[in-house]
Amino acid sequence: MINILFAAQPNQFLIYEKYLLHFFKKKNISASLSIKMSPEIVDYIIYAPNSIVNDLTPYTRCKAVLNLWAGVEKIVGNETLTQPLCRMVDTGLQQGMTEWVVGHTLRYHLGMDQHIVNPDKLWSNNHPPLAQERSITILGIGALGTACAKSLAQLGFKVTGWSKSPKKIPNVKTYHGNSKLKTVLSSAQILILLLPDTPDTQNIINTETLSHLPAGSVLINPGRGSLIDDDALISALTLGHLSAACLDVFRTEPLPHNHPYWLMPNVTVTPHIASGTRPNTAAELIVENITRGENGLPFLHLVDRAAGY
């Protein structure tokens, strides 16, 4: 019997339990799953950063902590965490992010807003450019960024990806390292942010980096609110250097009612809906990782504690 602690909000347990038990049965694994369990008998922890479990020291038998969220910034620095930590990168999360990013990219690429909201009944039949005439840059080409890059490239866009370490993606130009950041920004007609929240990425979009973007470019951020210096972005949008921004994540959520973003006509605020963990696909990944742990195989989506993601 494998003992698994579900260390997340109790209402989430009611949602996840049936899916987890379903996949354990498919794998022929006997598992005890509960929101309360003596620490010394726990083999795995299914964890959400809003859990009441903060001290992981007593969980001496635990083989891995399996994060329910894609972001790990709220646990990766926990000094009591000595067990392997795995990120949530399930197929539903990837698909949801890809659909949201592609949808908003096409929105700006095709200039949809001018026709959806057109109180003056302006008639302009200028054709939008084709995808191959539009340059898109994605900062952050991990699992989610790679999925988005592949889909955009398949549509014909000129896609460039940037990351901390080298990556290779079919039909996507990839660069890495701080020395190449200016290069990838300078061609970004549409800039998409999918970086993790680390000390190195906080405020990566600031007055200096924004100045490298082409005039009239668009910024789309479904990554992390901490990636952006809000004052710098507001200034760039107000002065017209950027034509628009679509923001799904913020430093404070919900976004305060008096925040300037709400009042800016060239800013779209969406309420952190770009993607989320889907219980059915997330449960399948969790059970797969537990199966791997029991069979001595490497865990999927293992977090590099030093890198922070």
C-alpha positions, -999 to +999 in steps of 0.1 A: +000+000+000+013+034-010+004+063+013-003+096-004-011+129+013-032+153-007-018+186+007-041+211-010-074+228-003-100+202+009-125+212-018-099+202-044-096+167-029-132+161-037-125+169-074-092+150-077-099+119-057-120+101-083-095+108-111-065+097-090-083+065-079-092+058-115-056+060-127-043+041-098-067+013-107-055+014-143-019+011-131-029-017-107-015+003-078-029-001-043-029+034-028-042+051+004-052+087-004-061+112+022-060+149+033-048+138+067-021+113+073+007+108+099+039+123+084+060+093+091+040+070+069+036+093+038+052+080+006+043+109-017+028+144-012+004+159-038+010+195-030-005+229-038+013+261-027-018+273-008-016+242+014-014+245+052+015+221+050+046+243+052+071+222+073+081+192+053+107+180+078+085+153+094+079+136+061+110+115+063+097+086+042+084+108+014+099+100-020+087+131-039+065+162-037+043+164-067+032+200-073-004+206-085+005+240-101+028+248-130+046+274-109+069+263-081+082+296-069+062+294-036+077+261-026+111+258-043+127+281-017+113+261+013+143+251+033+125+221+048+120+206+013+146+179+009+125+156-013+125+157-051+100+183-064+081+178-096+063+206-116+028+201-131+031+200-168+001+180-179-013+178-214-044+198-204-023+226-191-002+227-223-033+226-245-051+253-226-020+276-227-015+270-264-051+278-273-051+310-252-017+322-266-026+313-302-060+329-299-047+363-287-018+362-311-042+358-340-063+386-325-035+411-327-021+397-359-054+401-377-063+434-361-096+420-348-103+446-322-108+474-347-138+455-362-152+440-330-154+474-314-161+499-341-187+526-329-177+550-357-185+523-383-152+529-401-148+509-433-112+499-438-106+469-461-068+468-457-058+432-456-037+420-426-003+405-433+001+368-437+016+348-408+050+345-425+052+382-425+048+385-387+077+380-363+069+366-329+092+362-299+086+339-270+106+345-238+106+312-220+106+280-240+101+254-214+073+229-219+045+255-222+066+279-243+077+251-266+041+239-271+030+275-281+060+280-303+053+248-323+017+257-328+025+293-340+053+280-363+028+255-378+006+284-387+034+300-406+046+327-382+083+335-379+088+324-343+119+331-322+124+315-288+147+326-260+157+308-228+184+306-202+198+274-216+201+261-252+169+246-267+161+232-301+125+234-316+117+225-352+110+256-374+118+280-345+149+301-342+162+297-306+186+318-286+198+316-251+216+337-225+214+374-215+237+384-244+210+374-269+180+391-252+184+423-271+186+404-304+153+385-299+135+416-286+145+437-316+125+416-340+095+410-318+063+424-334+045+403-309+062+394-276+049+365-255+061+360-219+063+324-206+092+326-182+092+313-147+093+336-117+129+336-105+152+363-092+168+365-127+134+370-145+118+395-122+113+428-140+129+414-171+105+436-190+116+471-180+123+505-195+156+493-211+143+460-225+111+476-238+131+501-257+145+473-279+111+463-291+100+476-325+076+506-324+040+495-324+047+460-310+023+440-288+031+423-255+012+392-243+018+379-208+003+346-196+035+338-176+041+356-143+031+392-132+066+396-117+082+396-151+070+431-158+079+465-144+044+478-145+053+515-145+077+509-174+050+491-194+023+517-187+047+544-199+056+525-231+019+520-238+010+556-230+037+570-252+027+547-281+060+527-283+038+496-277+005+495-294-012+471-270-008+446-242-028+415-231-021+406-195-034+375-177-011+376-146-003+403-121+017+409-090-015+413-070-045+392-079-073+399-083-060+431-100-071+460-078-100+480-092-080+512-092-051+498-111-043+519-143-044+488-165-082+487-162-086+522-176-062+519-206-080+513-239-050+494-254-047+470-225-067+438-221-069+423-186-079+387-183-084+371-148-056+345-148-074+322-172-048+315-198-045+280-186-050+260-154-045+225-141-072+201-154-079+175-127-083+146-151-050+151-170-032+163-139-042+131-120-028+110-149+006+127-147+007+124-109-001+087-110+025+083-137+052+099-116+043+078-086+045+047-107+079+058-119+090+064-084+079+030-073+098+014-102+130+033-097+126+054-128+134+092-131+105+115-122+090+136-150+093+174-148+118+173-119+126+208-106+161+221-107+163+236-072+193+258-080+176+273-111+143+277-093+121+259-119 
